[in-house]
């Protein structure tokens, strides 16, 4: 039995995601989109406190 713990799991995620022979393109695209949307939502959340409702 070969148990993989720690830093070995990203290799298995990437290999499972790229098993269709397309490489890491789709995985990278998803990571970038989630990061950009997350950054936009974080910016909106932080900047909405500066709105003045006088």
C-alpha positions as CSV (number, residue, x, y, z in Angstrom):
1,X,0.0,0.0,0.0
2,X,1.4,3.3,-1.0
3,X,-0.1,6.2,1.0
4,X,0.6,9.7,-0.2
5,X,0.6,12.4,2.3
6,X,1.6,16.1,2.1
7,X,3.1,17.6,-1.0
8,X,2.3,14.7,-3.3
9,X,-1.4,15.4,-3.6
10,X,-1.2,18.3,-6.1
11,X,0.5,16.0,-8.6
12,X,-2.4,13.6,-8.4
13,X,-5.0,16.4,-8.7
14,X,-3.2,17.8,-11.8
15,X,-2.8,14.3,-13.3
16,X,-6.4,13.5,-12.7
17,X,-7.5,16.9,-14.2
18,X,-5.3,16.4,-17.2
19,X,-6.1,12.8,-17.9
20,X,-8.0,13.9,-21.0
21,X,-4.7,14.8,-22.6
22,X,-5.2,18.6,-22.5
23,X,-2.6,19.4,-19.9
24,X,-3.1,21.8,-17.0
25,X,-4.9,24.3,-19.2
26,X,-8.4,23.8,-17.8
27,X,-7.2,23.6,-14.2
28,X,-5.2,26.8,-14.6
29,X,-8.1,28.6,-16.2
30,X,-10.4,27.7,-13.3
31,X,-7.8,28.8,-10.7
32,X,-7.3,32.1,-12.4
33,X,-11.0,32.8,-12.8
34,X,-11.7,31.9,-9.2
35,X,-8.8,34.1,-8.1
36,X,-9.9,37.1,-10.1
37,X,-13.5,36.8,-9.0
38,X,-12.4,36.4,-5.4
39,X,-10.2,39.4,-5.6
40,X,-13.0,41.5,-7.0
41,X,-15.4,40.4,-4.3
42,X,-12.8,41.1,-1.6
43,X,-12.2,44.6,-3.0
44,X,-15.9,45.3,-3.2
45,X,-16.4,44.0,0.4
46,X,-13.5,46.1,1.7
47,X,-14.4,49.3,-0.2
48,X,-18.1,49.3,0.5
49,X,-17.3,50.4,4.1
50,X,-15.9,53.7,2.7
51,X,-19.3,54.7,1.2
52,X,-20.7,57.8,3.0
53,X,-24.4,57.7,3.7
54,X,-24.7,61.3,5.0
